[in-house]
């Protein structure tokens, strides 16, 4: 029984490393990389219906972004900087609703913007904070 167990362990390790399928090539690690992409999802400002900044994700008060602020936000999100994997509590949320009714949520920290747990560094660190603090609060338009 010990020999069968030992051979089984060897085969499992080989399957998880060297004998992987072509869709998951060997990268020198036993486990698959959770986030193979290294940038945030690319978005187009022409496809955005509206965008809001919220203090909390399910806040009912928000600041709606105007077209120039949406354009700047799209440039920040589409920046060619490499994203890094982080677990961070956001200070603000940018919620974007597209014309096809899909909704993207971005987390804003002191210096980064993130989608899920991928974050990129922002050039203008106070961009979203300034918009939220100076903007007129209104009832949110985007519901889920």
C-alpha positions as CSV (number, residue, x, y, z in Angstrom):
1,X,0.0,0.0,0.0
2,X,2.9,2.4,0.8
3,X,4.3,1.9,-2.7
4,X,1.0,2.6,-4.4
5,X,0.6,5.8,-2.3
6,X,4.2,6.9,-3.1
7,X,3.7,6.3,-6.9
8,X,0.3,8.2,-6.7
9,X,2.0,11.2,-5.1
10,X,4.8,11.2,-7.7
11,X,2.2,11.1,-10.6
12,X,0.1,13.9,-9.0
13,X,3.2,16.1,-8.7
14,X,4.3,15.4,-12.2
15,X,0.8,16.2,-13.5
16,X,0.7,19.5,-11.6
17,X,4.1,20.6,-12.8
18,X,5.7,19.1,-16.0
19,X,2.7,17.3,-17.5
20,X,0.4,20.3,-17.6
21,X,-1.8,21.0,-20.6
22,X,-0.8,23.6,-23.2
23,X,-3.3,26.1,-21.9
24,X,-1.3,26.2,-18.6
25,X,2.3,26.0,-19.5
26,X,4.9,25.2,-16.9
27,X,6.0,28.4,-15.1
28,X,8.3,26.9,-12.5
29,X,5.6,26.9,-9.8
30,X,3.3,24.1,-8.6
31,X,0.2,26.3,-8.5
32,X,-1.4,28.2,-11.3
33,X,-1.1,32.0,-11.3
34,X,-4.5,33.5,-10.2
35,X,-4.2,36.6,-12.3
36,X,-2.4,36.0,-15.5
37,X,-3.3,39.5,-16.8
38,X,-1.1,42.3,-15.7
39,X,-3.3,45.3,-16.5
40,X,-6.8,46.5,-15.7
41,X,-9.5,45.9,-18.3
42,X,-9.5,48.4,-21.1
43,X,-12.6,50.5,-21.4
44,X,-13.8,53.2,-23.9
45,X,-15.3,56.5,-22.9
46,X,-17.7,56.4,-25.8
47,X,-19.4,53.3,-24.3
48,X,-20.0,54.8,-20.9
49,X,-23.5,55.9,-20.0
50,X,-22.4,57.5,-16.7
51,X,-19.9,57.1,-13.9
52,X,-20.1,57.8,-10.2
53,X,-17.8,58.1,-7.2
54,X,-19.0,56.7,-3.9
55,X,-17.6,56.6,-0.4
56,X,-18.9,53.1,0.1
57,X,-19.8,50.5,-2.5
58,X,-23.5,50.4,-1.7
59,X,-23.8,54.1,-0.7
60,X,-27.0,55.9,-1.9
61,X,-25.2,59.2,-2.3
62,X,-22.6,59.7,-5.0
63,X,-20.9,62.3,-7.1
64,X,-21.6,61.9,-10.8
65,X,-18.6,62.5,-13.1
66,X,-18.9,64.9,-16.0
67,X,-17.6,64.0,-19.5
68,X,-14.1,65.5,-18.9
69,X,-13.7,63.6,-15.6
70,X,-14.9,60.4,-17.3
71,X,-12.3,60.9,-20.0
72,X,-9.5,61.4,-17.4
73,X,-10.8,58.3,-15.5
74,X,-10.6,56.2,-18.6
75,X,-7.1,57.4,-19.2
76,X,-6.1,56.4,-15.7
77,X,-7.7,53.0,-16.0
78,X,-6.2,52.3,-19.5
79,X,-2.7,53.4,-18.5
80,X,-0.1,50.9,-19.7
81,X,1.3,50.5,-16.2
82,X,1.7,47.0,-14.9
83,X,-0.9,46.0,-12.2
84,X,0.1,44.4,-9.0
85,X,-2.0,42.1,-6.9
86,X,-3.0,43.6,-3.5
87,X,-5.6,43.2,-0.8
88,X,-6.5,46.7,0.2
89,X,-9.5,48.5,1.8
90,X,-10.7,51.2,-0.6
91,X,-11.3,54.8,0.3
92,X,-13.6,55.4,-2.6
93,X,-15.4,53.4,-5.3
94,X,-15.7,54.5,-9.0
95,X,-18.8,52.7,-10.4
96,X,-19.1,52.9,-14.2
97,X,-22.3,51.9,-16.1
98,X,-22.0,51.2,-19.8
99,X,-24.6,51.6,-22.5
100,X,-24.9,47.8,-22.7
101,X,-26.0,47.9,-19.0
102,X,-22.8,46.3,-17.7
103,X,-21.3,47.8,-14.5
104,X,-17.6,47.9,-13.6
105,X,-16.5,48.8,-10.1
106,X,-13.1,50.2,-9.3
107,X,-11.5,50.6,-5.9
108,X,-9.6,53.8,-5.1
109,X,-6.9,53.8,-2.4
110,X,-4.7,56.7,-1.4
111,X,-2.4,56.1,-4.4
112,X,-3.9,53.4,-6.6
113,X,-6.9,52.4,-8.6
114,X,-7.9,48.7,-8.7
115,X,-10.3,46.3,-10.4
116,X,-10.9,43.2,-8.2
117,X,-7.5,42.8,-6.5
118,X,-5.3,44.2,-9.4
119,X,-4.1,47.8,-8.8
120,X,-2.1,50.3,-10.8
121,X,-0.4,53.5,-9.5
122,X,-2.1,56.8,-10.2
123,X,-0.2,59.9,-11.3
124,X,-2.6,62.4,-9.7
125,X,-3.1,60.8,-6.3
126,X,-5.9,63.2,-5.2
127,X,-7.9,63.1,-8.4
128,X,-10.9,61.1,-7.2
129,X,-10.8,62.5,-3.6
130,X,-10.9,66.1,-5.0
131,X,-13.9,65.2,-7.2
132,X,-15.8,63.6,-4.4
133,X,-15.1,66.4,-1.8
134,X,-15.9,69.2,-4.2
135,X,-18.8,67.6,-6.1
136,X,-22.5,67.9,-5.5
137,X,-23.8,64.8,-3.8
138,X,-26.8,63.3,-5.4
139,X,-28.8,60.1,-5.3
140,X,-27.1,57.2,-7.1
141,X,-28.3,56.2,-10.6
142,X,-26.6,52.8,-10.8
143,X,-28.3,50.0,-9.0
144,X,-27.5,46.3,-9.1
